[in-house]
Amino acid sequence: MYPRVNIDLNKLKKNVNTIKKLCNENDLRMGVVTKVFCADKTITDAILEEDVDFLADSRIDNLKTLKDVGMEKWLLRIPMKSEIKDLVKYSNLSLNSELEIIRLIQKESKKQNRIHKIILMTDLGDLREGIYEENELLNTAEEVVNSSNLKLEGIGVNLTCYGGVIPNEDTLTKLLQYKDKIEEHLDIKLKIISGGNSSSLHLLFKDKMPEGINNLRIGEAVVLGRETAYGEKIDETFDDVFLLEAEIVEKKLKPSIPTGKIGMDAFGNKPTFEDKGEMVRGICAVGRQDVEVDGLIPLDSNIEIIGASSDHLLLDLTQAKDRYKLGDTVKFKLKYSSLLKIFTSKYVDKNYIK
């Protein structure tokens, strides 16, 4: 069935192994973030063969699918009040920045007779989640330490995901300074200093990761074979683990500019067009309901994506017109945004290559 995403599990395992080896060489525990493929069991099982240190996801529903996995599971997104019961039941650890939420986790953990681990997130400039003020961080850490059913496992930071702030030595050194202040203030030792995600890998390549950072949460580097600070391909990884394949349902010679007065398209935007004369226009049966079109890269460089509606992907096949006929399929590499959307669409078939 098409559209479908082809998933090469051997290439995926190679990517995991490459990043895991790099982390091991730098005394870093590496967790794999499963959210982009919605914690798909077949994919997760393949990843687990490479002996990663923990799994992490941003959705409780995904953590539920991992409930029988015999390793530590983290909730990455700041917990909601409405999910505290399931949070404690299905995850071992969560990233937190709000004391009110932490108190609810303590209350529920006591009710379930569990110990829940906490990583306090610090905001070091990206302005997504995290505690911004030092005093608030110290006071929150103190309350966690004094809670009967919570364990302050460590501190962490998230960078690049919102503000695009690139991790560097100065930023992560500040995280280590916070770690020292918490340990001194509370006379404890923190186990985990989580230095970010795939955007922090560039520091390992340059041998610039500050000593003391001992944990990374890796998603994109594993699934797409690239670091996310500069978007560079990582040596000895594959960028085609996931390929979207869509069937051509129309192929016709048509003008390149619509005829008539131009108004809004189906998404409320007023489109503009470049006059290229007549072109061989192809339509694939996949659209914006299934995939982020801007994140598609045709494997055939002679094909150009010219637009999409909810259900149709429009292609310029002029340079490749003799290669494709009705019923043929076109393959696309995926950027992160496209992969994320594909796995939340029930209309895209999953094809596992073992």
Secondary structure as UniProt FT lines:
FT   STRAND          4..8
FT   HELIX           9..25
FT   TURN            26..27
FT   STRAND          29..33
FT   HELIX           35..37
FT   TURN            38..39
FT   HELIX           41..48
FT   TURN            49..50
FT   STRAND          54..57
FT   HELIX           60..65
FT   TURN            66..68
FT   STRAND          73..75
FT   HELIX           81..83
FT   HELIX           84..90
FT   STRAND          93..96
FT   HELIX           99..112
FT   STRAND          116..122
FT   HELIX           134..145
FT   TURN            148..149
FT   STRAND          150..157
FT   HELIX           169..186
FT   STRAND          192..194
FT   HELIX           198..200
FT   HELIX           201..205
FT   TURN            206..207
FT   TURN            211..212
FT   STRAND          215..218
FT   HELIX           220..224
FT   TURN            235..236
FT   STRAND          242..254
FT   TURN            266..267
FT   STRAND          279..284
FT   TURN            288..290
FT   HELIX           293..295
FT   STRAND          296..298
FT   TURN            301..302
FT   STRAND          304..308
FT   STRAND          313..316
FT   HELIX           318..323
FT   TURN            326..327
FT   STRAND          329..334
FT   HELIX           336..343
FT   TURN            346..347
FT   STRAND          349..353
//
